[in-house]
Amino acid sequence: MRAVLQRVSEARVEAAGETLGVIGRGLLVLLGVEHEDSPADAAMLAKKTAELRLFEDAEGKMNLSLEDVGGEILVVSQFTLAADCRKGRRPGFSRAAPPEQANSLYLDYVEQLRRRGLTVATGRFQAMMQVRITNDGPVTFLLDSKKVF
């Protein structure tokens, strides 16, 4: 699984003119699921997402986690994170999980975050969405469950 974490002061996701999710201070997570991923990957990424110290303390150092600051999280499924762009000019998606597996692991990741007491908003799986953010910093990180944390 791959996740792009962006620290935001606000974020929203819409599809077909409908607002699906809105958050204030927290993280926007773009989540990509690959065919080799499992529930263990979802659990590992959810733990890292909640505990990674990406927010500033009183001294201006990134020393506080999403849980520490009571931040919210917006999770948006993004299969293009599984793209392979090494050859040619067209991305390949052979590493992307099939929709049923991807949706199951996406929902598992979201549920893992909610079990930690976090406020989680989501997009709509397999929908064409518009994501609007105010990136705070900007602060952006890439997590990959296949790379040892």
N, C-alpha and C positions, 0 to 999 in steps of 0.2 A: 504494500500500500504506500502511496505517496500522498503527502499532505503539504500544501502551501499554507502557512500561517501568516496572516497579516494582522498586525495590531491596528485596531481602528477606534476612532472616537464615535463612529456610527456606521451602520451598514444595513442594507435592505436588499431583498431579492424579489423580483416580480416575474410573472409568466402570464402571457396573454392579457395584460392589463390588470391582473390580480396581484395584490401584495401577498406574498407567501410568508415572509419573515422579516422582522425588523429588530435590530439590537442597538443598544447604546455602546458605551465603552466595553471593549473586549477584543475578541478575535473573529476574523473571517477565516474559515477553513475551506479550501478547495480540496476535495478528496478524490483521489483516483485509485481504483481497485484493479489489480492485475490477477490473471488466472491462477497464479501460484499462491495467492493470499488466503489466509485462514482466519478464524476467529481469534487466534493468538495474535495475529498482526493487528487486528482491530483493537484488542485490549491494550497491546503495547503502545500503539499510537495514541489512544485515548488517555492513557496514563501520562505519557510524555506531553501531550497537548495541555492537560490540566496543570501539570507541575512545572513546566519549563518557565524559568524566570525571565519574562519578557517585558515586565512593567517596572517603571522607575519607583524607587523608594524616595524618602524625604531628601536624600542627598543626591538625587538625580542619577543613581546607578540602577541598571536593570537587575533588580534583586528580588522582585516580587512576581509570583505566579498569577495566573487567571483566578485560581481559587483564593489566593491571598487578597486580591483587590475586589473580589465579588463581581468579576466581569461576566459578561454574557458571551455567547458564542453562536455564530451563524455558520452552519455546515452546508456546503453546496457540492453535490456530486459533479465531478468533472473527469470524464473518461479520457480526455485528451492528455491528462498527466501520464497516461500509460503509453503515449506515442513514442515511436522510435524514429528519430529524424536523422540518423546517421547516413542513410543512403538516399540518393536522388533528391528530388524536390518535394515529394509527397510523403507526409508522415505515414508510417505503418502502425496499425493498431492490433497486431497479432498478440501482444502481451496483455491487452485489456481483457478483463474478466467478462464472461457472458453476462447479459443483463440480470438474470435471476440470481447468480452468485454475487454480482456487484451490488445489487440492491440489498441483499441479505446482509452483506458485510458493512455496507453504508449504514443501514439501520442498527446493526450491532454496535458500530462505533458511536453513533448518536446515543444509544441506550447506555453504553458504558459511561459517557459523559454525564448523562442525566442521573445515573446512580451515584455519582460523586456529588450531587446536589447542585450542579450547574444549570443555569437557565440556557436552554438550547433551542434555537430556531433553525428551520431547515428550508431548503428549496424543494423542488419537486423532481424526483428521479426521472431521467430521460426527457425532461422538458427543455425547450429553448427558453432560457431565462436571461434577464437583465439584472446584473449585480451592480449596485451602487455603493461605493465605500468612501469614507474619509479616512485615508491611511494615516495613522498617527506615528510620526517619526520622520520618514517612513521606516517602519520596522517590519521586515519580511524574512521568514525562514522556510527552508525546505526540509521536511522529514521524510525518510524512506525506511520502512520497516525491515527492509532487506540489508540495511547497513546497521551494524551493531551499535546500539546506544550505550 
